[in-house]
Amino acid sequence: MGSSSYANPIVDVAFRHIMSNEEIAMSLINSVVPDFKDNPVTKITKAFDEVHLSPKRDAFMDFHAKTQRGDSVIIEMQAKRHAMFDERALYYAAYTYSHQLSEEILKRHDWHESLRLVYAIQFLDYDTQRIRGIQPREGEEDLDRPFIEEIQAHPMERDEFMKHYVMTDQNSGQTIKRGIHLIQIELPRVTNIKALSPRQDDFVERSEGFSLSDWWYCVLKHAEEFDVAELGDEYESRSDKFVYMPEPVYNAFRMLRRVDWGPDLQIAYDRDDLEIEKYSTAIAVEHQEGLQKGRQEGIVEGLIEQFILLGKLWPKSLQRIKRNQPDEDWIDAIWNEREAEMAELESDEEEEEIPEGRTFNDFIAYLKAEGVIRKGGERNPTYQEELPGTQV
């Protein structure tokens, strides 16, 4: 878990906390969704406070909102990839769409004229270009297979990070725009705009040209890197480094300041933060790539991702790699293959800097210390049998 003075807004508890401030929530949503430029959100409601949830799973996303024209908006932060996530999001949106009219209006012959558009907005802390499916439980069908095929057939461009789904005719291309809109913002792909880390030398100069959305992406991606002393105790006392920061963004930082939180909020945040670490995208990749590639190298590649992200492996992951005790040369080949695949993605985000202490040699030393890798010699014959054609 991070030790920053500011909470990570990707963590569900922290996101809900800042979104509970209506001014902050409206500033964020209206600035990052182009459709709201001429039809802004004017009201935010916390779903978990004011929306009834029945045992029949009449579930909603974290927040509900209304636009100036009366359209409905539902909002959530999603840090972990789940099987059939898109279908789940569509269910929530469809429920909102089909339950937007009162019984009194439904009794009128022109009831359908009162229907308003519904937006379902999801902030995703994973890159769908790198997600190739979820490993199903034993005996289950791979329900995410259509999702995998769609990504492979229709990849996002390098500078794209927002998906906007509407119901579209496959023949003519005509759309039903007054129905349901799904908008997904993939935060790891936000690399081509000015969402800079405050630690960069040219932050002040670049921030003069920030749009409001740039500032909000800066918060969502880099909040933990900001310094309490530099921001100051009041908006007017912030340092020259943040002279261009809009007041709603500054207020969001004040709400993310953990020293001001009560014990219940602190405990809830630490719990959610740990869950993200344990079940992060990197760990999901361990399962997804192992399934998609149909070979053991995918699992080891996922463990490499996990080590680079966390600096360690979880106990179950250690057991997984310990079963056959691969040798150093084989892991070296997989590590090199991973780097080649990352380069082929042609994405600035993927050209990651390996954190200090998490290189290939560090990984090997860690595995040896944990007793899950042999010191040398030929690869375990069991691996050769399971992996035909993968001799290195």
C-alpha positions as CSV (number, residue, x, y, z in Angstrom):
1,M,0.0,0.0,0.0
2,G,1.2,3.5,-0.8
3,S,2.5,5.8,1.9
4,S,1.6,9.1,0.1
5,S,-0.1,11.9,1.9
6,Y,-2.8,11.8,-0.7
7,A,-5.0,8.8,-1.4
8,N,-5.1,7.2,-4.8
9,P,-8.5,8.2,-6.4
10,I,-8.5,5.0,-8.3
11,V,-9.3,3.2,-5.1
12,D,-13.1,2.9,-4.8
13,V,-13.3,4.4,-1.3
14,A,-11.3,7.5,-2.3
15,F,-13.2,7.9,-5.6
16,R,-16.5,7.8,-3.8
17,H,-15.2,10.3,-1.2
18,I,-14.3,13.0,-3.7
19,M,-17.4,12.3,-5.8
20,S,-19.6,12.9,-2.8
21,N,-18.7,16.6,-3.2
22,E,-21.2,17.7,-5.9
23,E,-19.0,20.6,-7.2
24,I,-16.0,18.3,-7.6
25,A,-18.0,15.5,-9.2
26,M,-19.6,17.9,-11.7
27,S,-16.3,19.5,-12.6
28,L,-14.7,16.1,-13.2
29,I,-17.5,14.5,-15.3
30,N,-18.3,17.6,-17.3
31,S,-14.7,18.2,-18.3
32,V,-13.7,14.7,-19.4
33,V,-16.9,13.7,-21.3
34,P,-17.2,15.7,-24.6
35,D,-21.0,15.1,-24.8
36,F,-21.5,17.2,-21.6
37,K,-19.9,20.4,-23.1
38,D,-23.4,21.6,-24.2
39,N,-25.4,19.5,-21.9
40,P,-23.6,19.6,-18.5
41,V,-24.3,17.5,-15.5
42,T,-26.2,19.6,-12.9
43,K,-27.0,17.2,-10.1
44,I,-25.1,14.3,-8.5
45,T,-26.6,11.6,-6.3
46,K,-24.8,8.9,-4.4
47,A,-26.3,5.6,-5.4
48,F,-25.5,3.8,-2.2
49,D,-27.3,6.5,-0.2
50,E,-30.4,7.2,-2.1
51,V,-31.0,4.4,-4.6
52,H,-32.9,1.3,-3.5
53,L,-31.1,-2.0,-4.1
54,S,-33.3,-5.0,-4.1
55,P,-32.4,-8.7,-3.5
56,K,-33.2,-9.2,-7.2
57,R,-29.9,-7.5,-8.1
58,D,-31.5,-4.2,-9.2
59,A,-27.9,-2.8,-8.9
60,F,-26.5,0.5,-9.9
61,M,-23.2,2.1,-10.4
62,D,-21.6,4.3,-7.7
63,F,-23.3,7.6,-8.7
64,H,-26.3,8.9,-10.5
65,A,-26.5,12.3,-12.1
66,K,-28.8,14.4,-14.2
67,T,-27.8,16.7,-17.1
68,Q,-29.2,20.1,-17.9
69,R,-31.6,18.5,-20.4
70,G,-32.8,15.8,-18.0
71,D,-30.7,12.9,-19.3
72,S,-29.5,10.3,-16.8
73,V,-25.9,9.5,-16.0
74,I,-24.5,6.6,-14.0
75,I,-20.8,6.6,-13.0
76,E,-18.3,4.2,-11.5
77,M,-14.6,3.6,-11.0
78,Q,-13.4,0.1,-12.0
79,A,-9.9,-0.8,-11.0
80,K,-10.1,-4.5,-11.8
81,R,-11.1,-6.3,-14.9
82,H,-14.0,-8.7,-14.5
83,A,-15.5,-11.3,-16.9
84,M,-18.3,-9.8,-18.9
85,F,-17.8,-6.4,-17.4
86,D,-19.2,-4.7,-20.5
87,E,-22.4,-6.8,-20.2
88,R,-22.7,-5.9,-16.6
89,A,-22.3,-2.2,-17.4
90,L,-25.0,-2.5,-20.1
91,Y,-27.3,-4.2,-17.6
92,Y,-27.0,-1.3,-15.2
93,A,-27.6,1.2,-18.0
94,A,-30.6,-0.7,-19.3
95,Y,-32.1,-0.9,-15.9
96,T,-31.8,2.8,-15.5
97,Y,-33.3,3.4,-18.9
98,S,-36.2,1.2,-18.4
99,H,-37.0,2.5,-14.9
100,Q,-36.7,6.3,-15.5
101,L,-40.5,6.9,-15.8
102,S,-42.9,7.1,-13.0
103,E,-46.1,5.0,-12.9
104,E,-48.1,8.1,-13.5
105,I,-46.3,8.9,-16.7
106,L,-46.5,5.3,-17.9
107,K,-50.3,5.5,-17.8
108,R,-50.3,8.2,-20.5
109,H,-50.6,7.2,-24.2
110,D,-47.6,9.3,-25.0
111,W,-45.4,7.9,-22.2
112,H,-42.5,7.1,-24.6
113,E,-42.1,10.8,-25.4
114,S,-40.8,11.3,-21.9
115,L,-37.9,8.9,-22.3
116,R,-34.5,10.5,-21.9
117,L,-31.0,9.4,-22.9
118,V,-28.9,7.4,-20.4
119,Y,-25.1,7.6,-20.1
120,A,-23.1,4.9,-18.3
121,I,-19.6,6.2,-17.6
122,Q,-16.8,3.9,-16.3
123,F,-13.3,5.0,-15.4
124,L,-11.2,1.9,-16.0
125,D,-7.8,1.5,-14.5
126,Y,-6.7,-1.1,-17.1
127,D,-5.8,-1.1,-20.8
128,T,-8.2,-3.3,-22.7
129,Q,-5.6,-3.6,-25.5
130,R,-3.6,-5.8,-23.1
131,I,-6.6,-7.7,-21.6
132,R,-7.2,-10.9,-23.6
133,G,-9.9,-12.6,-21.5
134,I,-10.4,-13.9,-18.0
135,Q,-9.5,-17.5,-17.1
136,P,-12.8,-19.2,-16.2
137,R,-13.3,-21.5,-13.2
138,E,-12.9,-25.2,-13.9
139,G,-15.8,-26.4,-15.9
140,E,-17.0,-23.0,-16.9
141,E,-17.3,-21.6,-20.4
142,D,-15.0,-18.8,-21.4
143,L,-17.7,-16.1,-21.4
144,D,-15.3,-13.3,-22.3
145,R,-14.3,-14.9,-25.6
146,P,-16.4,-12.4,-27.7
147,F,-14.6,-9.5,-25.9
148,I,-11.2,-11.0,-26.8
149,E,-12.1,-11.4,-30.4
150,E,-13.5,-7.8,-30.7
151,I,-10.2,-6.3,-29.3
152,Q,-8.1,-8.4,-31.7
153,A,-10.3,-7.4,-34.7
154,H,-10.8,-3.7,-33.8
155,P,-7.8,-2.4,-31.8
156,M,-7.7,1.1,-30.4
157,E,-5.4,3.6,-32.0
158,R,-2.2,4.6,-30.1
159,D,-3.6,7.9,-28.9
160,E,-7.1,6.6,-28.1
161,F,-8.3,6.1,-24.5
162,M,-12.0,6.7,-24.5
163,K,-14.6,4.3,-25.9
164,H,-18.2,5.5,-26.7
165,Y,-20.7,2.8,-27.5
166,V,-24.1,3.5,-29.0
167,M,-26.6,1.1,-30.6
168,T,-25.6,1.0,-34.3
169,D,-27.0,-0.7,-37.4
170,Q,-24.3,-3.0,-38.8
171,N,-25.5,-2.4,-42.4
172,S,-26.2,1.3,-42.7
173,G,-24.2,2.6,-39.7
174,Q,-27.2,4.5,-38.4
175,T,-27.4,4.9,-34.7
176,I,-30.0,5.3,-32.0
177,K,-28.5,8.2,-30.2
178,R,-31.4,8.8,-27.8
179,G,-31.0,5.5,-26.2
180,I,-28.1,4.2,-24.1
181,H,-24.5,5.4,-24.3
182,L,-21.6,3.5,-22.7
183,I,-18.5,5.6,-22.2
184,Q,-15.4,3.9,-20.9
185,I,-12.2,5.9,-20.1
186,E,-9.1,3.7,-19.9
187,L,-6.8,5.7,-17.6
188,P,-3.5,3.8,-18.4
189,R,-3.9,4.9,-22.1
190,V,-4.0,8.6,-21.2
191,T,-0.5,9.3,-22.4
192,N,-0.8,11.7,-25.3
193,I,-2.2,14.7,-23.4
194,K,-0.7,16.8,-20.7
195,A,-1.5,14.7,-17.7
196,L,2.0,15.1,-16.4
197,S,3.5,14.0,-13.1
198,P,4.2,17.0,-10.9
199,R,7.7,15.6,-10.5
200,Q,8.6,16.4,-14.1
201,D,10.9,19.4,-14.5
202,D,8.6,21.3,-17.0
203,F,5.4,20.7,-15.0
204,V,4.9,24.4,-14.3
205,E,5.4,25.6,-17.8
206,R,3.3,22.9,-19.3
207,S,0.5,23.3,-16.7
208,E,-0.2,26.8,-17.9
209,G,-1.7,25.3,-21.0
210,F,-3.7,22.6,-19.2
211,S,-7.4,22.3,-19.9
212,L,-9.6,21.4,-17.0
213,S,-9.7,17.8,-18.2
214,D,-5.9,17.7,-18.3
215,W,-5.9,18.7,-14.7
216,W,-8.4,16.0,-13.8
217,Y,-6.4,13.3,-15.6
218,C,-3.4,14.5,-13.7
219,V,-5.3,13.9,-10.4
220,L,-6.5,10.5,-11.4
221,K,-3.1,9.3,-12.6
222,H,-0.7,11.1,-10.3
223,A,-2.5,12.2,-7.1
224,E,-0.1,10.2,-4.9
225,E,2.9,12.1,-6.3
226,F,1.7,15.5,-5.1
227,D,3.2,17.2,-2.1
228,V,1.1,18.6,0.7
229,A,3.5,21.4,1.6
230,E,3.6,22.7,-2.0
231,L,-0.2,22.7,-2.3
232,G,-0.6,24.5,1.0
233,D,-3.5,24.6,3.4
234,E,-5.7,26.9,1.4
235,Y,-6.3,27.5,-2.3
236,E,-4.8,31.0,-2.1
237,S,-1.6,29.7,-0.3
238,R,-0.7,27.1,-2.9
239,S,2.9,27.3,-4.2
240,D,3.8,28.8,-7.5
241,K,4.2,25.3,-8.9
242,F,0.4,24.9,-8.8
243,V,-0.5,28.5,-9.6
244,Y,-2.6,27.3,-12.6
245,M,-4.5,24.6,-10.8
246,P,-8.3,25.2,-10.9
247,E,-10.1,25.4,-7.5
248,P,-12.3,22.3,-8.0
249,V,-9.1,20.3,-8.6
250,Y,-7.5,21.8,-5.5
251,N,-10.5,20.9,-3.5
252,A,-10.3,17.3,-4.6
253,F,-6.8,17.2,-3.3
254,R,-8.0,18.5,0.0
255,M,-10.5,15.6,0.2
256,L,-7.8,13.1,-0.8
257,R,-5.6,14.3,2.1
258,R,-5.5,11.2,4.3
259,V,-4.4,13.0,7.5
260,D,-7.9,14.6,7.6
261,W,-9.8,11.3,7.3
262,G,-11.5,9.6,10.2
263,P,-10.5,6.0,11.2
264,D,-13.4,4.3,9.4
265,L,-12.5,5.9,6.1
266,Q,-8.8,5.1,6.6
267,I,-9.5,1.4,7.3
268,A,-11.9,1.1,4.4
269,Y,-9.3,2.7,2.1
270,D,-6.5,0.4,3.2
271,R,-8.7,-2.6,2.7
272,D,-9.6,-1.6,-0.9
273,D,-6.1,-0.5,-1.7
274,L,-4.8,-4.0,-0.6
275,E,-7.4,-5.7,-2.8
276,I,-6.2,-3.7,-5.8
277,E,-2.7,-4.8,-5.1
278,K,-3.7,-8.4,-4.7
279,Y,-5.9,-8.6,-7.7
280,S,-4.4,-6.0,-9.9
281,T,-4.4,-6.1,-13.7
282,A,-1.0,-7.6,-13.7
283,I,-2.2,-10.5,-11.7
284,A,-5.2,-10.9,-13.9
285,V,-2.8,-10.9,-16.9
286,E,-1.2,-14.0,-15.3
287,H,-4.5,-15.9,-15.8
288,Q,-5.5,-14.2,-19.0
289,E,-2.4,-14.7,-21.0
290,G,-2.0,-18.2,-19.7
291,L,-5.4,-19.1,-21.0
292,Q,-5.1,-17.2,-24.3
293,K,-1.7,-18.5,-25.3
294,G,-2.5,-22.0,-24.2
295,R,1.0,-22.4,-22.8
296,Q,2.9,-22.2,-19.6
297,E,5.0,-19.3,-20.8
298,G,1.9,-17.0,-20.4
299,I,1.6,-17.8,-16.7
300,V,5.3,-17.1,-16.1
301,E,4.9,-13.8,-18.1
302,G,2.1,-12.9,-15.8
303,L,4.2,-13.6,-12.8
304,I,6.9,-11.3,-14.2
305,E,4.3,-8.5,-14.6
306,Q,3.3,-9.1,-11.0
307,F,6.8,-8.9,-9.7
308,I,7.5,-5.7,-11.6
309,L,4.3,-4.1,-10.2
310,L,4.6,-5.3,-6.6
311,G,8.3,-6.3,-6.1
312,K,7.2,-9.7,-4.9
313,L,4.8,-12.6,-5.8
314,W,1.8,-13.7,-3.8
315,P,2.0,-17.1,-2.1
316,K,-0.3,-18.8,-4.6
317,S,1.9,-17.4,-7.4
318,L,5.0,-18.8,-5.8
319,Q,3.3,-22.2,-5.5
320,R,2.4,-22.0,-9.2
321,I,5.9,-21.5,-10.4
322,K,7.4,-23.9,-7.8
323,R,5.5,-26.9,-9.2
324,N,8.0,-27.6,-12.0
325,Q,11.0,-25.4,-10.9
326,P,11.9,-23.9,-14.3
327,D,15.6,-22.9,-14.8
328,E,17.1,-19.5,-15.2
329,D,17.6,-19.7,-19.0
330,W,14.0,-20.5,-19.7
331,I,12.7,-17.5,-17.6
332,D,15.3,-15.3,-19.3
333,A,13.8,-16.2,-22.7
334,I,10.3,-15.4,-21.5
335,W,11.5,-12.1,-20.0
336,N,13.0,-11.2,-23.4
337,E,9.9,-12.3,-25.2
338,R,7.8,-10.1,-22.9
339,E,10.0,-7.0,-23.7
340,A,9.7,-7.7,-27.4
341,E,5.9,-7.9,-27.2
342,M,5.7,-4.7,-25.2
343,A,7.7,-2.9,-27.9
344,E,5.4,-4.2,-30.6
345,L,2.4,-2.6,-28.9
346,E,3.8,0.8,-30.0
347,S,2.3,2.6,-27.0
348,D,4.1,5.2,-24.9
349,E,2.4,3.8,-21.8
350,E,3.8,0.4,-22.5
351,E,7.4,1.7,-22.7
352,E,7.6,1.4,-19.0
353,E,10.5,2.1,-16.8
354,I,11.3,-1.0,-14.6
355,P,11.3,0.1,-11.0
356,E,14.7,-0.1,-9.2
357,G,15.2,-3.6,-7.8
358,R,12.8,-5.3,-10.2
359,T,15.1,-6.2,-13.1
360,F,15.5,-9.7,-14.5
361,N,18.4,-10.4,-12.2
362,D,16.4,-9.2,-9.2
363,F,13.5,-11.5,-10.3
364,I,15.9,-14.5,-10.5
365,A,17.5,-13.7,-7.2
366,Y,14.1,-13.5,-5.6
367,L,12.9,-16.8,-7.0
368,K,16.1,-18.5,-5.8
369,A,15.7,-17.0,-2.4
370,E,12.2,-18.4,-2.3
371,G,13.4,-21.8,-3.4
372,V,11.2,-22.0,-6.4
373,I,13.9,-22.0,-9.2
374,R,16.7,-24.4,-9.8
375,K,20.2,-23.0,-9.7
376,G,21.1,-24.2,-13.2
377,G,21.1,-27.1,-15.6
378,E,18.6,-28.2,-18.2
379,R,15.0,-27.3,-18.0
380,N,12.7,-29.7,-16.2
381,P,11.6,-32.5,-18.6
382,T,8.0,-32.0,-17.4
383,Y,8.0,-28.5,-18.9
384,Q,9.3,-29.8,-22.2
385,E,6.5,-32.3,-22.4
386,E,3.9,-29.6,-21.6
387,L,5.4,-27.1,-24.0
388,P,6.2,-28.7,-27.3
389,G,8.1,-26.4,-29.6
390,T,9.2,-24.0,-26.9
391,Q,12.8,-25.3,-26.4
392,V,15.1,-22.4,-25.6
